[in-house]
Amino acid sequence: MGMSVELQDHLGKGVTTMCHAWLIERADGVRYGFTDHDLPLAFDGVAFKADSGLSALALQQSTGLSIDNTEAMGALSDAAIREADIEAGRFDGAEVTAWLVNWQDVSQRLLQFRGSIGEMTRRGGAFRAELRGLTEALNRPMGRVFQKPCTAVLGDASCQFDLDTPGYFTVRVVEGVENRSIFRFAGMNEFEPGWFERGQFSGHSGAAEGLNGMIKRDYFDGNQRVIELWQPVRAEIVAGDQIRLDAGCDKRMKTCQLKFNNLVNFQGFPDLPGEDWMMVQPSQASSQTGGSRR
């Protein structure tokens, strides 16, 4: 949205009634509105709180493909941004929109920044968030990777496997927790050991609802099923919380074919020679037709 004629006229007067407003929208859909004005504002169906203590440093903008960035700082509080939510990673990658607003007439506003939250730190009851502009996405590598294992993520647009297929997921109640990374469940004899290794662990209730982790090990310990994660969950999980477990994929062609029956969507190159192929000793076989080595 460009600068309106009314806003241009207002800024041309010299004495203005301008303030800043920010909208933060997390990946789970929760939205936060803040303003540095001393009274709350509202527009586009969003209420912008004035008592958040949120402020921003100067916005760095440039032409070309350079990344626009700035920082936001504010106070931590239960009513606004909580330390527990930052610790749990709920603000990682959240979308941020910032406006310059005439607080006497909020229809007179200028979109100044749109991007996402990068690194977020907290200390002494306050937080500091790095804001990255839309051109940040241009730093991501694109294109195919030629390698033997599959390059797709199980269930994504390339893989096309339906993660809600019966037999490939389960929702269970946690019976025991160790260090937020080792979880014990009753039974689950219908799944062979290792079925969930390299799969996804998702919180369905409690403080960890909506958070995910990657499964490192899946085995039986007596009558209990043990699921161990690569990294601890970033929120507290207690006995009685519900967890969803999704089957894991080790990216091999045989796994894609035999475990998921999804070979048609396999994104790897199983016949690609290895790095030492050029140093293989000459064959002593009598038949050297140049055919398949498999």
N, C-alpha and C positions, 0 to 999 in steps of 0.2 A: 504494500500500500504506500503510494507516494505521498509527498507532503501536499496537503490541501491548500487552497487559496486562503481560507480562513486562518489556518495555522501560520502560513507565511505572513499574513497581515499582523497576527498577534506577536510573532517573534520580531517583526519590524518595529514595534512600538518601543522597544528598549526595556520597559518594565513588563515582565512576564509572570505568569502563574504556572510554571512548568514543574513537573516531577517525573520520576521514572517508575515504571511498573514492570514486574517480571512474572511470567507464568512458567512453572515447572511441572511437567507431566511425566510421571514415572512409567516404566514399562508395564506395570500392573494396572494402569489407568487412573491412579490416584493423582489429583491435581492440587497444586498450591499456587496461590496468587499473593504477591507481595508488592509493596510500594514504599518509597522513601518519603512520601508525603505524611503529614501529621494526622490525616484523617483517611479512613478507608475509601477505596474507589471501587467501581463496578462497571464492567462493560463486557460484551460478548458472552454474557452468562457466567462470568467469573468474578468472584469477590476478591479484591486485592487488600490484604491486611496491612495496616499501618504500624502495628506494634511488634513487628517481627525483628526489627533491628537489622534488616538486610540492606546492604549497600553494595555498590559495584565500583571497581576501579575503571580507569579510562579505557574505552574500547579501542583496540588496535585494528584498523581496517586498511586494506590495501587493494590495489587493482591486480589483475592477472590471477594466477593460481595460488598465491600465497595464502596461508591460513589466517583468517580473522580470529582473534581471541581476546578474552578479557578474563577477569576473575570476579567472583561474587563472595562477599563475606557477610556473616550474620551470627546471631546468637542462637544457641541450641535451647529448645524448650519443648515441653510435651505438647503445647498447643500448635507449634509450627513444625520445625524439623528436629527430630529426636536423634540423639546419639546412637540409640540402638538400631534405628533404621539405616544410618550411615554404616555402622559396623556390619550389618547384615547384607550390605550391598544393594539395598533397594533403590538407591539414587544413581547407581552406576549406569551410565548411558542415557539418563533421563533427558527428554527434550526440553529446551529452554527457549523462550521467546521474550524479548525485551522491547519496550516502547518508551518514547518520550511523549508525555501526556500533559495536556492542559487540564489541570484539576478542576477548573471552573466549568469546563465543557469537554467532557471526556471523548466526545466525537472528534475533537481536534487532537489527533495523535499521529506519531510517526514510528513505524517499525524500524528499530535500530539494529537488532541482532536476532538471529535465529541459529540454533545449533544444539549442542548436547553437552552434558557434564562429563569432563574427563577425570582427572585426579581430584579426589576430595579428601581433605584432611580435617582433623578436629583437635582442639587443645584448649584447655582453660575455659570450658563452657562456650566455645565459639567454633565456627567451622569456616573453612576456606575452600571454595570450589573453582576449579579451572573450567572455563567455558570455551568450547571449541566450535568454530564456525562450520557451515555446511561444506566448505571446501576440504575439511578434514577427510571426508570419504574418498577424495581423490588420491590419498596416500595408500589406499588398500591395493594389494596386488590383484590383478585380474587374469583370467585365462585358465586353461587346463594345465595340470601338472601330469607329466608322463611318468608313471611309476607303477610297479606291480600291484600294490594294494589299492583298494578302492579309495577314491578321493571324496566321495559323498559322505554326508552325515546321515546316519540312519533316520529315515522319516522325512528328509528334506525333499525339495522339488526334483532333485536329480535322482535320489533313491526311490521315491514314490511309494515306499512301504508304509502301510497304515499301522501306526503304533498302537491303535486301539483294537487290533486284531486279537480275538480271544486266544489265550495261551501265551501271549507275548508281553503281558503286563499283569501286575497284581497290586491291589491296594490292601495294606496290612496295618495292624496296630503294633507299635513298637513295644517290646517287653523289657528291653534293657539297652542302656546307652553308655558308651565309654569314650570320653574325650571328644564328643560330638562327631566322631569319625567311625566308630564301630557300633553296629546296631544288631540286636538280637530279636528274632521273630520266632513264633511258635509254628511248628509244622513246615508247610511249603514242600511236602514230599513230592508233589506233582511236578516240580521243576527239578531237573537234574543239577548237581553241583556245577557251578561255573556258568549257569545259564544267564545270569545277570552281569557277569564280568564285562567291563567296558560299556555297560549300560548307564542309564540315567536314574538318579535318586531324586525324588521330588516331594517336598513337604505339602501335605493336604490339609493340615490343621495345626493349631498351636502357633507359637512364635515364628516358626520356620515355614509357615504356609506361603507357597509361591516361590520358595528358594530351591535351587537345584544343586546337585553334586554328581561327580562321575565315580562309578563303582570300580574299585581296584580288585577286590577279592570277593568271592561268593562260595561259601562252604558250610558244611554241617559240623557242629560241635555238640555231640550227643544228640539230644532231641531238638536242639535249637538250630535255626538257620542264621548264619552270621554274614552280614554285609559290611564290608570295610571300604571306606572312601579314600580317594587319593588325598583329599584335603578336608579338614573339618568344616562342617556346616557353619555358616557365619551367624547363626542364631541358636538359641537354646532349644533342644528337643528333649522331651521327657517321656517316660513310659506312659502309654495311653494315646500319644499322638499318632495320627494316621500318615502313612508314607506310601507313595506309589513307586514301584520298581518296574523299569522297562528293560526288556532283554537287551543284551549287549552284542556288538558286532566287532570282530577283530579285523575286518576289512579284507579277508581272504576270499578268493573266488569260491572255494569249496563251502565256506560258511554261508555265503550269499545263496548258493545253490541248494544246499542240503538243510540249512537251518531256517532260511527265510523264503525259499522257493522264489527268488527274485533275481535270477541270473540275467534276465533280459535287461535289467537296469544297472548291472555291474559297471562301475566307472573306473576300473583299474585296467592295467595292461599286463596280464599274467605271463605272456610270452616274451616280454621285454628282457633282453639279455642283461645280466648283471654287470657291475663295474669291472669285474675281472675277466670278462668274456674275451677280450682281445689278447689275454695272456694264456689262454687254454692251450695245452699241448696238442700237437697234431694228432689226429685220430689214427689208430692202427687198424681200424676195421676195413674189411675188404670192400664193403659197400659204402660209398660216399656220394649219395644222391642229392645232398643239399636239402632234403626233406625236413619235416618237423623234428625237433630235438626232444619233443615230449614223448 
